[in-house]
């Protein structure tokens, strides 16, 4: 290994997987002869320190893996530093676009994994109801919906009455989930990461209702005993089909796109948005 060709790589890590995502990145960088700067989110700073301690205890030399705590001023200092040659980011759109822009303008190689609005299509005629409902509930509400892999939109294809039956079963299954402290046995849905996250999610739910959506299961206002001021939001299910009418796809370039915030925003909370369309092509 020619050490002269090695360089320093920087990564910012999100709150929802503060150990797993750094472990995607820094072992490869270290194994190929690079030093590494890891900046965890200020919302979950401890996991990175534990990883660094384990590596220190195993004999990793000082200065190879470096942990830097801080908010935007810290990020600015890192992404513009001439000693940093590459940047990896996993997190929100706003932060990721900023880091990609600034880092690229300063000559860094930047990879940024940002937000998403994940869809699933259920074909009414051939989907196994019970197993599909359980899978959808787990995908939508696991980790309190705070993961980029979370299922946030479910598209039902076919008969409206049959779709209503599916939604009712989904609501029934979601209501079985227990909300509370994630360290307590039997709890299925823990709190959101912050008060701001809870406020934002509840605001989007209300906006979607104001714009005509139906809240089939409203998780706002849930109170967990012993954690009455916690940032809890119970599973929430929103239907976008108004007055039992289909939502259809139009090829008309002048057609107004679906704009309900429950559909367009990555809520990052235990909120599942459902719409019913007549055909697979519409889905």
KOLGUDREN-299404 format. One record per residue (C-alpha): x, y, z. Coordinates in Angstrom, 1 decimal, padded with zeros to 4 digits. Layout:
// residues N
ATOM   east  north     up
ATOM      X      Y      Z
...
//
This chain:
// residues 283
ATOM   east  north     up
ATOM  000.0  000.0  000.0
ATOM  001.4  003.4 -001.0
ATOM  000.5  005.6  001.9
ATOM  001.2  008.7 -000.2
ATOM -001.9  007.9 -002.3
ATOM -004.2  007.6  000.7
ATOM -006.5  010.4  001.7
ATOM -008.9  011.5  004.4
ATOM -012.5  010.6  004.0
ATOM -015.4  012.3  005.9
ATOM -018.8  011.0  006.8
ATOM -021.9  012.4  008.5
ATOM -024.1  009.8  010.1
ATOM -027.9  010.1  010.8
ATOM -029.7  009.5  014.1
ATOM -031.8  006.5  013.1
ATOM -028.9  004.1  012.4
ATOM -026.0  005.7  014.2
ATOM -023.8  002.6  014.3
ATOM -024.9  000.6  011.2
ATOM -024.4  003.4  008.6
ATOM -020.9  004.3  009.8
ATOM -020.1  000.6  009.6
ATOM -021.1  000.7  005.9
ATOM -018.3  003.2  005.3
ATOM -015.3  003.5  007.6
ATOM -014.1 -000.1  007.6
ATOM -013.7  000.0  003.8
ATOM -011.9  003.4  004.0
ATOM -009.5  002.2  006.8
ATOM -008.9 -001.2  005.0
ATOM -007.8  000.7  001.9
ATOM -005.3  002.9  003.8
ATOM -007.2  006.0  004.4
ATOM -007.8  008.1  007.5
ATOM -011.4  008.9  008.4
ATOM -013.4  011.7  010.0
ATOM -016.8  010.7  011.3
ATOM -019.3  013.4  012.4
ATOM -022.4  011.9  014.0
ATOM -025.6  013.8  014.2
ATOM -025.9  015.9  017.3
ATOM -029.2  014.0  018.0
ATOM -027.4  010.7  018.5
ATOM -023.7  011.4  019.3
ATOM -022.8  008.4  021.5
ATOM -022.8  005.4  019.1
ATOM -019.8  006.7  017.1
ATOM -017.8  007.2  020.3
ATOM -018.5  003.6  021.3
ATOM -017.4  002.4  017.9
ATOM -014.2  004.4  018.2
ATOM -013.5  003.1  021.7
ATOM -013.8 -000.5  020.5
ATOM -011.4  000.1  017.7
ATOM -009.0  002.0  020.1
ATOM -009.1 -001.0  022.5
ATOM -008.3 -003.3  019.6
ATOM -005.2 -001.2  018.8
ATOM -006.2  001.1  016.0
ATOM -003.6  003.9  016.0
ATOM -004.6  007.4  017.2
ATOM -005.6  009.7  014.3
ATOM -006.9  007.0  012.0
ATOM -010.5  007.2  012.9
ATOM -011.5  010.6  014.2
ATOM -014.9  011.6  015.8
ATOM -016.0  015.2  015.6
ATOM -019.1  016.5  017.3
ATOM -021.1  019.6  016.3
ATOM -023.7  021.1  014.1
ATOM -023.6  023.2  010.8
ATOM -020.5  025.2  011.6
ATOM -018.6  022.0  012.2
ATOM -019.9  020.5  008.9
ATOM -018.9  023.7  007.1
ATOM -015.4  023.4  008.5
ATOM -015.1  019.8  007.5
ATOM -016.5  019.9  003.9
ATOM -014.4  022.9  003.0
ATOM -011.1  021.6  004.6
ATOM -008.4  020.9  002.0
ATOM -007.4  017.7  003.8
ATOM -010.7  016.0  003.2
ATOM -010.8  014.3 -000.2
ATOM -014.1  012.4 -000.1
ATOM -017.4  012.7  001.7
ATOM -020.2  010.3  002.4
ATOM -023.6  011.4  003.7
ATOM -026.8  009.7  004.7
ATOM -029.7  011.9  005.9
ATOM -032.2  014.5  005.0
ATOM -032.6  016.2  001.6
ATOM -031.9  019.7  002.9
ATOM -028.6  018.7  004.6
ATOM -027.5  016.3  001.9
ATOM -028.1  018.7 -001.0
ATOM -026.1  021.4  000.9
ATOM -023.2  019.1  001.7
ATOM -023.1  017.8 -001.9
ATOM -023.1  021.3 -003.3
ATOM -020.5  022.7 -001.0
ATOM -018.3  019.7 -001.0
ATOM -018.4  019.4 -004.8
ATOM -017.5  023.1 -005.2
ATOM -014.5  022.5 -003.0
ATOM -013.3  019.6 -005.1
ATOM -014.4  016.7 -003.0
ATOM -015.8  013.4 -004.2
ATOM -019.3  013.3 -002.6
ATOM -021.8  010.6 -002.3
ATOM -025.1  011.5 -000.7
ATOM -028.0  009.3  000.2
ATOM -031.1  011.5  000.8
ATOM -034.8  011.1  001.5
ATOM -037.4  009.0 -000.3
ATOM -041.1  008.3 -000.6
ATOM -041.4  004.6 -000.8
ATOM -044.3  003.0 -002.6
ATOM -045.8 -000.5 -002.5
ATOM -048.5 -001.8 -004.9
ATOM -050.9 -004.5 -003.8
ATOM -052.8 -006.4 -006.5
ATOM -056.2 -007.2 -005.0
ATOM -056.8 -010.4 -006.9
ATOM -053.7 -012.4 -006.0
ATOM -052.3 -010.9 -002.8
ATOM -052.5 -013.0  000.3
ATOM -054.5 -010.7  002.6
ATOM -053.2 -011.7  006.1
ATOM -049.5 -012.0  005.3
ATOM -049.6 -008.8  003.2
ATOM -051.3 -006.8  005.9
ATOM -048.8 -007.9  008.5
ATOM -045.9 -007.1  006.1
ATOM -047.3 -003.6  005.3
ATOM -047.8 -002.7  009.0
ATOM -044.3 -003.8  009.9
ATOM -042.8 -001.9  006.9
ATOM -044.8  001.3  007.6
ATOM -044.5  001.5  011.4
ATOM -041.3 -000.2  012.3
ATOM -038.7  002.1  013.8
ATOM -041.6  004.6  014.2
ATOM -041.3  005.2  010.5
ATOM -038.0  006.9  011.0
ATOM -036.0  005.2  008.3
ATOM -035.5  005.7  004.6
ATOM -036.7  002.2  003.9
ATOM -040.1  002.8  005.6
ATOM -043.1  002.1  003.5
ATOM -045.0  005.4  003.4
ATOM -047.4  005.0  000.4
ATOM -049.6  002.0 -000.2
ATOM -051.4  001.8 -003.6
ATOM -054.4 -000.5 -003.7
ATOM -055.5 -001.7 -007.1
ATOM -059.0 -002.7 -008.0
ATOM -062.5 -002.5 -006.5
ATOM -063.1  000.4 -004.1
ATOM -065.2 -001.6 -001.7
ATOM -062.5 -004.3 -001.6
ATOM -059.9 -001.6 -001.0
ATOM -062.0 -000.3  001.9
ATOM -061.9 -003.8  003.4
ATOM -058.1 -003.9  003.1
ATOM -057.8 -000.5  004.7
ATOM -060.0 -001.5  007.6
ATOM -057.9 -004.6  008.2
ATOM -054.7 -002.6  008.0
ATOM -056.1 -000.2  010.6
ATOM -057.1 -003.1  012.8
ATOM -053.6 -004.6  012.7
ATOM -051.9 -001.2  013.3
ATOM -054.1 -000.6  016.4
ATOM -052.5 -003.7  017.9
ATOM -049.1 -002.1  018.0
ATOM -048.0 -000.9  021.4
ATOM -046.5  002.6  021.7
ATOM -044.0  003.4  024.4
ATOM -040.3  003.4  025.5
ATOM -038.4  001.3  023.0
ATOM -036.4 -000.3  025.8
ATOM -039.5 -001.8  027.4
ATOM -040.3 -005.4  026.3
ATOM -043.4 -005.6  024.2
ATOM -043.2 -002.1  022.8
ATOM -043.6 -001.9  019.0
ATOM -043.4  001.8  018.3
ATOM -041.0  004.1  020.1
ATOM -040.9  008.0  020.2
ATOM -039.9  010.3  017.4
ATOM -036.4  011.7  017.6
ATOM -037.4  015.2  018.7
ATOM -040.3  017.5  019.6
ATOM -039.7  019.3  016.2
ATOM -040.1  015.9  014.4
ATOM -043.4  015.2  016.2
ATOM -044.7  018.7  015.5
ATOM -043.8  018.5  011.8
ATOM -045.5  015.1  011.4
ATOM -048.6  016.2  013.2
ATOM -048.7  019.3  011.0
ATOM -048.5  017.3  007.8
ATOM -051.3  015.0  009.0
ATOM -053.5  018.0  009.7
ATOM -052.6  019.6  006.3
ATOM -053.6  016.4  004.5
ATOM -056.9  016.3  006.3
ATOM -057.6  020.0  005.5
ATOM -056.9  019.2  001.8
ATOM -059.5  016.4  001.7
ATOM -057.8  013.3  003.0
ATOM -059.5  010.9  005.4
ATOM -057.6  010.0  008.6
ATOM -058.7  006.4  009.2
ATOM -056.4  006.0  012.2
ATOM -055.2  009.1  014.0
ATOM -052.2  008.6  016.2
ATOM -051.9  012.1  017.5
ATOM -052.5  012.7  021.1
ATOM -051.2  009.4  022.4
ATOM -050.0  009.5  025.9
ATOM -047.5  007.0  027.3
ATOM -047.7  006.5  031.1
ATOM -044.5  007.7  032.7
ATOM -043.4  009.5  029.6
ATOM -046.3  012.0  029.3
ATOM -044.1  014.7  027.6
ATOM -042.5  012.2  025.2
ATOM -042.4  012.7  021.5
ATOM -044.8  009.9  020.7
ATOM -047.0  009.5  017.7
ATOM -049.0  006.3  017.3
ATOM -049.5  004.6  014.0
ATOM -051.6  006.8  011.6
ATOM -053.4  005.8  008.4
ATOM -054.5  008.3  005.8
ATOM -056.7  007.6  002.8
ATOM -056.5  010.0 -000.2
ATOM -059.5  008.7 -002.0
ATOM -062.2  011.4 -001.6
ATOM -065.9  010.4 -001.7
ATOM -065.0  006.8 -002.6
ATOM -063.6  007.9 -006.0
ATOM -060.5  006.5 -007.7
ATOM -057.3  008.3 -008.0
ATOM -056.2  007.9 -011.6
ATOM -053.0  008.7 -013.5
ATOM -053.2  011.1 -016.4
ATOM -050.8  011.4 -019.3
ATOM -052.0  014.9 -019.9
ATOM -049.0  017.2 -019.4
ATOM -051.4  019.9 -018.1
ATOM -053.0  017.6 -015.5
ATOM -052.5  018.7 -011.9
ATOM -050.3  016.2 -010.0
ATOM -051.3  014.7 -006.7
ATOM -050.3  017.4 -004.2
ATOM -051.6  016.3 -000.9
ATOM -048.7  016.6  001.6
ATOM -049.3  013.1  003.0
ATOM -048.3  011.9 -000.5
ATOM -045.6  014.4 -001.4
ATOM -043.7  014.8  001.8
ATOM -041.3  012.3  003.5
ATOM -043.0  012.5  006.9
ATOM -040.4  010.3  008.7
ATOM -043.0  009.1  011.2
ATOM -045.4  006.2  011.7
ATOM -047.8  007.5  009.0
ATOM -049.1  005.4  006.1
ATOM -050.8  007.0  003.2
ATOM -053.1  004.9  001.1
ATOM -054.7  005.5 -002.3
ATOM -056.8  003.3 -004.5
ATOM -056.5  003.2 -008.3
ATOM -058.5  001.2 -010.9
ATOM -055.6 -000.4 -012.8
ATOM -052.0 -001.5 -012.5
ATOM -051.1  001.2 -015.2
ATOM -052.6  003.8 -012.9
ATOM -050.6  002.4 -010.0
//
